[in-house]
Amino acid sequence: MVNCGQVKEMPGEMQKQARVAPVFRLNERAVVYHGDCIDMLKGMPDRSMQLIVTSPPYNIGKAYEKKTKLADYIALQARVIKECERVLADSGSICWQVGNFVESGAIIPLDAVLYPLFADLNLVMRNRIVWHFEHGLHCSNRFSGRYETISWFTRKTKEYVFNLDPVRVPQKYPGKKYFKGPKTGQYSCNPLGKNPGDLWVVPNVKNNHVEKTEHPCQYPVELIERLVLSMTNEGDWVFDPFVGAGTSVIAAVLHNRRGAGAETEGEYAELAKSRIVEAMNGTLRTRPMSKPVHNPAEKGRKPAAAPRFGAESGVVAQTTLFRQVAR
Ligand SMILES: C[S@@+](CC[C@H](N)C(=O)[O-])C[C@H]1O[C@@H](n2cnc3c(N)ncnc32)[C@H](O)[C@@H]1O
């Protein structure tokens, strides 16, 4: 498959340069455009991006967005998605990471609402990845939201890039072998690890996360690293139309890919640039992909007893729940 106009080599000299360009050019290594993504996209060649990954505004009234009618939001997303499809490489992928739009207490899953926009452009959904995390608002009139999704689309082709080996995870029973039959002694599982599946448990970026900045809704670098490693090769372009604090570009440059993104807010564009430079220089602290998720039960930590929950109250105390989890 041909990626039109794509410069793939990453010359040694260029790898050393920690420079973030303000305007898109194919021979750059990293670009942060301060402005509207539609304007940036106009300057990008057809079929040049191997991975387009983003978390767009959810239209929930965050500081950087103006809450609009759902129909207007969808129309705006449609314009961006159409331009993204134009710049998508033949073997490329689009990953759209979203949560819910909430109106008068009713939740509307944005992946379901946006799906037709991708399908209308003849894109094929390869996975709907559920990203599960533990931290967030505690709801009192519905269950607290603890997942968002990543909708992964490619063109209608079997030739899309999908590298499973770099993102395999440890087997449940590593080193398991056949104990009878013609394959006795051979591995019954892939010794490189297993397919991570489509449910990803990755901590979200809250106050005590090592990657936390002043941006109100960063996604974690490790979430995007898995997409970069599986859907691109070295030297390929990764593009994020709503780049925020620069996470997608960081995940790209950490793995010797090129990264570009647009950001309307000057403060976040500057933040993205400085984090990307740190990533290029090897000084940015990120949570490693291989780090296990914190499990207090496994670590033998004891939660503080909740005094108001006595046996007589009929309410299950936290300590009881904790013992159940640990069993
Ligand atoms: C959900 S945040 C993305 C956060 C990002 N994934 C990260 O990890 O930092 C969406 C970002 O898109 C920016 N934005 C909103 N509309 C935009 C537009 N039309 N073009 C470019 N950026 C935009 C917002 O300012 C915000 O920083």
The ligand as an SDF file (V2000), in Angstrom:
LIG
                    3D

 27 29  0  0  0  0  0  0  0  0999 V2000
  -10.2330   16.2090   25.2090 C   0  0  0  0  0  0  0  0  0  0  0  0
   -9.0120   17.4030   24.9620 S   0  0  0  0  0  0  0  0  0  0  0  0
   -7.6840   16.4420   24.3210 C   0  0  0  0  0  0  0  0  0  0  0  0
   -6.6920   16.0620   25.3730 C   0  0  0  0  0  0  0  0  0  0  0  0
   -5.5500   15.2520   24.8220 C   0  0  0  0  0  0  0  0  0  0  0  0
   -5.9710   13.9430   24.3810 N   0  0  0  0  0  0  0  0  0  0  0  0
   -4.4400   15.0940   25.8710 C   0  0  0  0  0  0  0  0  0  0  0  0
   -4.1250   13.9560   26.2590 O   0  0  0  0  0  0  0  0  0  0  0  0
   -3.9420   16.1110   26.3310 O   0  0  0  0  0  0  0  0  0  0  0  0
   -9.5490   18.2500   23.5340 C   0  0  0  0  0  0  0  0  0  0  0  0
   -8.6790   19.4370   23.1430 C   0  0  0  0  0  0  0  0  0  0  0  0
   -9.0980   19.9180   21.8750 O   0  0  0  0  0  0  0  0  0  0  0  0
   -8.9320   21.3330   21.8440 C   0  0  0  0  0  0  0  0  0  0  0  0
   -9.7890   21.8250   20.7450 N   0  0  0  0  0  0  0  0  0  0  0  0
  -11.1310   22.0560   20.7690 C   0  0  0  0  0  0  0  0  0  0  0  0
  -11.5760   22.4050   19.5580 N   0  0  0  0  0  0  0  0  0  0  0  0
  -10.5060   22.3920   18.7180 C   0  0  0  0  0  0  0  0  0  0  0  0
  -10.3200   22.6230   17.3300 C   0  0  0  0  0  0  0  0  0  0  0  0
  -11.3490   22.9640   16.5430 N   0  0  0  0  0  0  0  0  0  0  0  0
   -9.0890   22.4610   16.7990 N   0  0  0  0  0  0  0  0  0  0  0  0
   -8.0430   22.1180   17.5960 C   0  0  0  0  0  0  0  0  0  0  0  0
   -8.1530   21.8890   18.9330 N   0  0  0  0  0  0  0  0  0  0  0  0
   -9.3670   22.0130   19.4840 C   0  0  0  0  0  0  0  0  0  0  0  0
   -9.3060   21.7560   23.2450 C   0  0  0  0  0  0  0  0  0  0  0  0
   -8.7560   23.0200   23.5760 O   0  0  0  0  0  0  0  0  0  0  0  0
   -8.7510   20.6050   24.0860 C   0  0  0  0  0  0  0  0  0  0  0  0
   -7.4630   20.9010   24.5790 O   0  0  0  0  0  0  0  0  0  0  0  0
  1  2  1  0
  2  3  1  0
  2 10  1  0
  3  4  1  0
  4  5  1  0
  5  6  1  0
  5  7  1  0
  7  8  2  0
  7  9  1  0
 10 11  1  0
 11 12  1  0
 11 26  1  0
 12 13  1  0
 13 14  1  0
 13 24  1  0
 14 15  1  0
 14 23  1  0
 15 16  2  0
 16 17  1  0
 17 18  1  0
 17 23  2  0
 18 19  1  0
 18 20  2  0
 20 21  1  0
 21 22  2  0
 22 23  1  0
 24 25  1  0
 24 26  1  0
 26 27  1  0
M  CHG  2   2   1   9  -1
M  END
$$$$
